[in-house]
């Protein structure tokens, strides 16, 4: 839907630091960028107001909400909790073929930095999430993940190295069918991602 497309773009711009807290959302610019009318953009802003990302001021327009560092960390914490639950369930449901696919993805990420790291990271987590077998969990993860800015994964080399170690540990837990450990490791992985997102936004002057 066009509304979802607009919401995704607005989330991306906010979490990428392109629109800072207090900035008025230029609805015309977003509509033009996406090649759509302003109506789905307005609908997206209403939905994002409900998420706490946008603040609508009567007769003035829509503004980026005053997101704090803790708001960012909380977003990744929620992503981690739900992803951890998915990993816990997936531990007993992943097939041998699934585990081989996860191993292949992890090895590709480790072996060649020129590989599309962000895409491979997405595929790694998507495979685990789908194996959990819950449409509700997947729907929530899709919504939370849509706020992760494009290019985040490659933004900091130190984060890539940390994420690769996390992936290997998560994979080992899944292969051992250690559901509780898979959940714990996955939650910690996203908590670290939240801390890194705060560092990235600080570097981009998000709170300046």
Phi, psi and omega in degrees: 000150181294326177300316180293323177298315180295317180298319180297318181293320179294317176301316182300314182296322180291309184285346173272356179083010180281332173238119185267164178307134180091349180287135176283135181282123178275095184295323179297317182294319180293316179299318179294318180300320183270350181071037181230173177280173181284340184302308178295334176292316178297319179296321179296320181295324176298316179295320181289333173297320178294333178277349181086008181270329181242145174241120180266125180250119181308132177067004178242327179123194182252136183232153175292129182294160181283071181290134178261174176298323179292327176300317180295313179298321179297323179299314179289328177298315178298318177299320180291320180297314182288321177295323178295320177297319178297318180295321179300316180288323183293334184304325181264356186245342180297132177279169176298324177295321177299316180295323176295320178295318178297318178297318179298317179297313180299318181292322178296320179293323182284326190276328189220103180297343180281348176297153179291087188303317183297317179294318179294321177299317178299315181294322179301308182288326179297320181297318179294314183298318181293327180293340179294335175075025180238114178295327180294315178298317181297321179297317180292319179295323178297318180295312181294321182291334183295343180274349179288121185293144174299134180091356181300317187298324182268000187294327183227114179305325180296325179290323179301312181299318179295317181295322179297319177296318179299314181300318181295319180293318177298316180298317179298320179294318179296317181296330179274359183060031179271084188298316180296319179293321178300319179294313182299314181294322180292317178300315180296323179301314182284331174297319176295322177298321178296318177297321180291325178297321177297317177300315181298315180293324175299315180299329181271005177073027184301322182256012180285000000 
